[in-house]
Amino acid sequence: MAQLILAGLYALLAGTANMIGGLIVLGPARRVPSALNLLVAFGAGFMLAVAVLEMLPDAVTTPAGAAMVLIGYLAVHLTQHTLTPHFHFGEETHREAMVSRGIGLWALVGLIPHSFFDGVAIAGGVLQSPELGLMIFSAVILHKVPTGVSLASVMLASGNSGQRTILAVALVGLATVLGAVITPAFDFLAIHGLGLATGVLIYVAASNLIPESQHQPGWTTPGSVFLGVLAFWLITLLLPGI
């Protein structure tokens, strides 16, 4: 029961960060591109380190586990970049490409499975150990604000109202909570959820977030990826049991 409560609390905080990202786009202080770019790059490095060094070794102890990592990776590619047109992390600026409300709805459809497996990852980590759960939660929450910014800006750019936009962002946040809450109750997710979530996080870090940082001029934003990895290493020194 304590593990379930902890996982639910982490997921709720992650969902709240997602809402904050949406409110940034809707609020008066919406123009914070430099801070957002640094957060995206830092979060990418931190998340990649957590996924590869902490989650992957536990996930691939069996051939089925290795397959689940690949399935998780491909599932995000399917929902975000095959079925979903014109999606990227960060604020949407190509409004001329947004021709219908359906684009925003496709972005929502693509992000719900991703967000759900954020919750699965948090719960799977907590079930392994409290320290691993905290590490995965830290990795997840670092990209939740950019996720909220992404979805809200695409929703608005495709002609959806502010009310619909907030509802969409809230649904994505709730998907994280749902993933964390139901994982302990389903044997499949309890056994294979960590592998699926590992593939999801590797995709988000390596195929979504790091390419976004590469688009920025200079070395500060791309270099923040290494700061994220360094932060992971420092935390492993501070947290016993990692």
N, C-alpha and C positions, 0 to 999 in steps of 0.2 A: 504493500500500500504506500509506503514512504517513497519507493521508487516511482510509482505512478504519479504521486503528487508532485515530486520534483520534476519529472518529465513534463507534466502539464504546465507547471509554472514557467519552465524554460520556454516552452512552446508559446505560451501566452505573451511572454515578454518579446519573443521574436515576432509574433503577429502584431504587437503594438508598434514595433519598429517599422514594420511594413506600412502601417497606417500613417506613421510620421512621414514616411517618404511620399505618400499620396497627398498629405496636407501641405508639404513643401511646394508641390506643383500648384495646388489650389490657393495657397496663401499668398500674402504680399511679398514674402521673402523667398520667392521662387527661384531667383537667379543666384545660385550658389555653385556654378559649374566647377570651379577649381577645387573646392572642398569635396564635392561629390566625386570628382575624378580621382583624387587622392584616396578617398575611402574605397572606391571600387578596386584600385590597384592593390592597396594594403590588404583588403579583404581577400582578394584573389590569391596572394601569396600565402596568407595564413591558412585559408581553406585548402589550398593544394597540399600544404605541408601536413595538415591534420589528416586529410583523406589518404595520402600516400604512405605516411609514416606511422599513423596510429590506427586507421580504420582498415586499410588494405591488408595488412598482415593477418588480422583476425578473420577477414572476409574470405580469403582465398585458401583456407586450410583444407578445403575439399574441391574437387572439380566442379560441383554444383555451385559452390560459392563463387568461384572464378567466373562461371557463366552468368551469375546474377549481377556481378559488377558490370559485365559487358551489356547485359540487358538494361540495367539502369542507365548506363551511358547512352545507349541507342534510343531509349524511351524519351529522354529529354530532347535529343536531336529530332525525333519524330514529332513531338508535340510543339516544340518551339521554332523549328526551322524547316520542317517539311510540310506539316499541316498548317502552320501559322505563318502568314506572309509578313515581311517587313518588321521584324522584331529585333530590338537590341536593348541593352541595359543603358540607363541614363535618360535624360529628357529628350523627348521626340521633337525634332526641329524640322523634319521634312513634311510639313503639313500639306504640301501639294500632292504628296503620295497617299494621303488619307482621304479616300473618296467615299467611304461608307462607314456606317456604324459597325458593320460586320467585322471590320479590321480590328476594332477594339475588343469585340467579343471573342475573336480568334486569339488575341493576346491573352485574354482571361482564361480561355480554354487551355492554352499552352502553359500558363503559369500555375494552374491549380494542381496538376500532378507533381510538378516540381516542388511546390510549396508543401504538398502532402508528404513527400519523401524527406523534406527538411525535418518535419515532425517525426517521421520514422527514424531518421538518423539520430535525432536527439534521444528518443526513447531507447533505441538500440544501444547507444553509448551508455546511457544511465543503467541499463540492464547489465552491461559489462562491468562498469565500475562508476562511482560518482565522479571520479577525476576525468575519465574519458567523456562522460556526459557533459561535464562543464566545458571541456575542450571543444567538443562538437558544437555545443550551444554558442560558444564564442565565435566559431567559424561561421555558423549560420547567421547570427544576428548582424555580423559585419556586412552582409550583402542584402539584408532585408530593406534598409532604407533605399538603396539603389533600385531594388525590385519594385517598391512602392512608387518611386519616381517614374520608372519605366512604364508601368501599367497605367498610372494616372495620366501621364502625358499622351500616351497612345490613345486612351479613351477620349480625352478632350480633343485631340487633333483629328479624330475620326468623327467628330460631331456629337458625341454623347454629352449629356448634361452633367453638371457637377454632382447631382444626387446619384446618378447612375455610376459615376466615376468612384465616388466614395463607397458605394455598395460593392463594386467590383473589387476594390482594394481590400475591403473588409472580408469578402469571401475568400480571397487568397490567404489572408491572415488566419481565418478560421480553418482553412485546410491544413495549416501547420499544426494547429491544436488538435484537430481530428486525427492526424497521422500519429501524433505522440500518444494520444489517449487510447486508440484502438490497437496499437502495436502489441502490447502485452497480452491482449485478449485473443489474438490470432496466432496459431502456431507457425503458420507460414511466414508471417512478418517477423515473429520473434526469432525464427531460425534464419531466414534469408533477408530480412529487412536491412540488416547492416550492409550486406553485399550490394543490394539494390541502391541503397542510399550512398554507398561509396562511389558507385558509378555516376550517380546523379551529381554529387559534389565535385568529382573530377571534371565532369563536363562543364558545370557552371564555372569552375575556376579556370580551367585551361582553354575551353572553347568559347565561353561567353565573356568573362571578366578580363582576362589577360589581353585578348585582342582589342578590347575597348581601351585599355591603357596604352596600347601600342599606337593608337591613333593620335595621341596627344603629343604636341611638340616638346622638345627638350628632353631632359633626362629625369626630371623630378617625379613625374607620374609613373613612367615605366620603372624607375628605381624603387618606388614604393612597394612594388611586388616583393623585392628582396627584404624590405623592412618588415613585411608581413611574415615572411619565413623566419626572420631573426626574432620577431616577437614570439612566434611559436616555440622556438628553441629556448628562449628565456623563460617562458612559462613552464616548459617541461622541467627546467631546473628548480622552479619554485614549488611545483605541485608534486608531492610525493605520490608514487604509485603510477605515474605516467611512464 
